[in-house]
Amino acid sequence: MPLFNKASKEEEFWAWFQKNEDLIFNFEKDQERVFRKLQTYLQQVNRDLEFEFSGVKDNKREFVISAGGMRAAFPAVETLFKSAPVLPRWIFVKFRPRREPGTLMIGDVQAGPDDIEVALQPDGGKVGLDVFIKGFSEEKSKQYTQLAFILLDHTIGEYDMETKVGNINIQAFEKNSGCTRINIIDFPAVFDEFLTKQNFRNN
C-alpha cells in the first residue's frame, strides 16, 4: 500500500496562494475578503505572521512575509520564504524591508519624520536608542511609543529592528540630552555606520 507524505503547513499555504494567485494579485477588487482569507491561511502556518503588498510595477507585486515584530516568529518567516514557489508576477520578501517613514496617527496622536530625532549608544552588543518625539507626554506615552516603534521599524526594517536594537527610551523632543541627535530620515545610514564601527554586525 503506497504511503503519502502529508503536506506541510507551508506547502498548504503556497498551494492555496497559487490556486488563488489572480484573485490575490488583483486584491483591490475585493480587498476585505482577500485580506481576511490571506490572514487566515497565514495564521495556520504561524499565528504571528503578517503580510504586506507593494503596488504593481512592471506587472509585478512584492509580497512581504512579516513576523509582526515577534522575534519568536522569525523561523516561521524563514521557512515560509524558503518554500515559496517561483511565480512570474511576484517578488517574495522576508521581513518588512526598509522604507522612508511617513506620517502616522494612532488615536489623536500624530507624528512624522520632522517630529522625531534619535541618539545612538552601545547597549550590550546591540544599539541602544534615545528617541525624542515632538508632543510627547506621559498621559499619551503609549500612543507615542507605538508611533515611535513603527517609524523606527520602517526606517531600518523589521529584521534589524528586532535583532540589532537594544533598549529604547522615548522622551520629549524638548529634553536637553547633551548627546548627538539625528533626524529619523538620516537614521538608517548612521545606524549602519554605528554597527560597523562597533563590530555588531556579526554578533
FITOR-358051 format. One record per residue (C-alpha): residue number from 1; x, y, z. Coordinates in steps of 0.001 Angstrom, whole numbers, plus 524288, in hexadecimal, padded with zeros to 5 digits. Example, Ala and Ser with C-alpha at 12.3 -4.5 7.8 and 13.67 -1.06 7.14 Angstrom:
2
  resi     px     py     pz
     1  8300C  7EE6C  81E78
     2  83566  7FBDC  81BE4
//
This chain:
203
  resi     px     py     pz
     1  80000  80000  80000
     2  8061F  80D0B  7FBE5
     3  8099E  816DB  80637
     4  806EE  82544  8045A
     5  80DF6  8300E  80B7C
     6  804D6  83A08  8114F
     7  80719  847A9  80BEE
     8  80D85  85129  81547
     9  8068E  85D66  819CB
    10  80F6C  86544  810EA
    11  80C4D  85CC7  80530
    12  7FDD6  85DE9  807F2
    13  7FEE3  86CB3  80898
    14  80620  86DEA  7FBBA
    15  7FCEC  8644B  7F521
    16  7F183  86CFC  7F927
    17  7F913  87926  7F4FF
    18  7FBB3  873B7  7E769
    19  7EDB2  86F32  7E5C5
    20  7E8EA  87CDE  7E903
    21  7F448  8845E  7E32E
    22  7EC4B  88CC8  7D9D8
    23  7E2AE  89084  7E485
    24  7EDCD  89404  7EDC7
    25  7F550  89BB2  7E375
    26  7E925  8A3CE  7E0B2
    27  7E4F7  8A48F  7EEE7
    28  7DFA2  8B270  7ED72
    29  7D37B  8ACB8  7E6F3
    30  7CF7C  8A650  7F3D2
    31  7D9D7  8AA8F  7FD88
    32  7D2E5  8A78D  80A45
    33  7CFB0  8998C  80686
    34  7DD17  896D5  80091
    35  7E46A  89C5A  80C4F
    36  7DBD5  894D1  815C4
    37  7DE4A  887EE  80EBC
    38  7ECC3  88ABF  80D33
    39  7EE64  88DB1  81BA2
    40  7E6D4  88163  81F27
    41  7EFA7  878C2  816E5
    42  7FBFF  87F93  81BA7
    43  7F829  87D9E  829D6
    44  7F69B  86F20  82750
    45  80546  86F3C  824CB
    46  80827  877CC  8309D
    47  7FEB7  88063  83825
    48  80813  88BFD  83866
    49  80A87  88CC1  829C1
    50  805FE  898D6  8228A
    51  806EC  89D86  81480
    52  808A2  8A9C1  80C5C
    53  806FD  8AC93  7FDEB
    54  80DEB  8B63D  7F544
    55  80764  8BD05  7E9FF
    56  8084B  8B743  7DC59
    57  814B1  8BA9C  7D4D8
    58  81836  8B44D  7C7CB
    59  80CD2  8AAF2  7CA2A
    60  812F6  8A624  7D6D7
    61  80F85  8A78B  7E52B
    62  8179E  8A58C  7F152
    63  811B0  89CA8  7FB8B
    64  8182F  89EF8  808B6
    65  817D6  89451  8130A
    66  81912  89AA5  82068
    67  81AC4  89561  82E21
    68  81263  8A07D  8332C
    69  81DD6  8A520  83B56
    70  81E0B  8983B  842D6
    71  82BCE  89299  843A0
    72  82658  88511  846A3
    73  81FCA  884EF  83936
    74  82C66  88782  831A3
    75  82ECE  878FA  82EC5
    76  820F6  877E1  82963
    77  823A6  88340  82028
    78  8304D  87CEF  81B90
    79  829F2  86FB3  81940
    80  81E53  87537  811E0
    81  82723  87DD7  8099D
    82  8302F  8728B  80610
    83  824B0  86A55  8018B
    84  81EBD  8750D  7F8FB
    85  81C1B  87143  7EAE0
    86  821A0  878B4  7DF47
    87  81686  880B3  7D99A
    88  818B7  88A77  7CE88
    89  81058  89543  7D46E
    90  81583  89473  7E24A
    91  82190  8988E  7E9C9
    92  82174  89219  7F725
    93  82845  89988  80213
    94  82B5F  894B3  80FC1
    95  8297D  89E94  81AB4
    96  8249D  8AC6E  818D8
    97  82F24  8B3AE  81124
    98  83442  8C148  81377
    99  82B82  8CC14  80E93
   100  82B78  8DAC4  80FAF
   101  822C7  8DDCF  81B60
   102  81661  8E5A4  819A0
   103  80CF8  8EC4A  822D9
   104  8053A  8E321  82BA6
   105  7F9E1  8E509  834EE
   106  7F58D  8DCB1  8406A
   107  7E936  8E1B8  846B8
   108  7EAC0  8F06B  84797
   109  7F99B  8EFE1  8478F
   110  80124  8F27E  83B12
   111  80F93  8F254  837AF
   112  817DC  8F299  82B76
   113  8261E  8F38E  82767
   114  82748  901D1  82B72
   115  82294  8FE7E  83920
   116  82CBF  8F45C  83D0C
   117  83B49  8F492  83FF5
   118  8439B  8E91F  84476
   119  85033  8E79C  84C4E
   120  8580D  8DAED  84C04
   121  860C4  8D473  85629
   122  86665  8C6D0  8588A
   123  85D76  8BDE3  86045
   124  86358  8B0B6  8639A
   125  8668D  8AC7B  855C7
   126  85AEF  8B388  84FF1
   127  85762  8C193  84CED
   128  8502D  8C920  8575F
   129  8476C  8D430  852D2
   130  84286  8E0A5  858F7
   131  836F0  8E546  850FD
   132  8327D  8F35F  85220
   133  824D7  8F5E5  84D1B
   134  81D5C  902A8  84C20
   135  81127  9038D  85470
   136  814EF  8F823  85D35
   137  80DC7  8F7CA  86A2D
   138  80CC0  8EDB6  874F6
   139  7FDF3  8EDC7  87398
   140  7FF01  8E919  8658C
   141  80BDF  8E1D9  8669A
   142  805E2  8D522  8618C
   143  801A1  8DB3B  85497
   144  80E75  8E27B  852D4
   145  81630  8D632  855D1
   146  80E6B  8CE83  84BAF
   147  810AC  8D911  84190
   148  81F2B  8D992  84468
   149  820C4  8CACC  8436C
   150  81965  8CA3A  83675
   151  8215C  8D54B  83092
   152  82E2C  8CF3B  8352D
   153  829EA  8C23B  82F87
   154  8273B  8C8C5  82272
   155  83464  8CF8F  821E6
   156  83D7E  8C423  82502
   157  834B2  8B8AE  821A0
   158  82EB9  8AE1B  829F9
   159  83A96  8A526  82AB0
   160  8445A  8AF4B  82F8B
   161  83A4A  8B534  838A4
   162  8381C  8A840  83F72
   163  845F6  8A2E0  83F44
   164  84F13  8AEA5  84041
   165  847C6  8B884  848A3
   166  8484C  8B7A0  8576A
   167  84207  8C0CA  86131
   168  8397C  8CBCA  85BD4
   169  83623  8D7CE  863ED
   170  82B44  8E0B6  85F05
   171  82CA6  8EEB9  863B8
   172  82779  8FC69  86171
   173  82D6B  9035F  855CA
   174  830D0  90F29  85E0A
   175  8391A  9075D  86797
   176  8473D  90BEB  867E8
   177  84E69  8FEFC  866FE
   178  85C18  903E8  86439
   179  85DEA  8F92B  85A04
   180  85EC7  8F97E  84B34
   181  8512A  8F89A  84574
   182  84D95  8F5AB  8375C
   183  840FC  8F6A9  82FC5
   184  83A4A  8E9A6  82D74
   185  83C10  8EB32  81EB5
   186  84AD9  8EAA7  820C2
   187  849D8  8DFE2  82ADA
   188  84BF0  8D3DB  821F7
   189  8591D  8D86B  81CAD
   190  85DED  8DC6B  82A31
   191  858CB  8CFA2  82FF2
   192  8603D  8C77B  825DE
   193  86CBC  8CF38  82810
   194  86B37  8CDD3  836BD
   195  869A9  8BF0C  83582
   196  875B6  8BE05  82CF7
   197  87E29  8C62F  835FC
   198  879B4  8BEB0  841FB
   199  87B4C  8B1A2  83AED
   200  86D4F  8ADC5  83E5B
   201  8697F  8A870  83107
   202  86D78  89A6A  83397
   203  86A49  899C0  84214
//
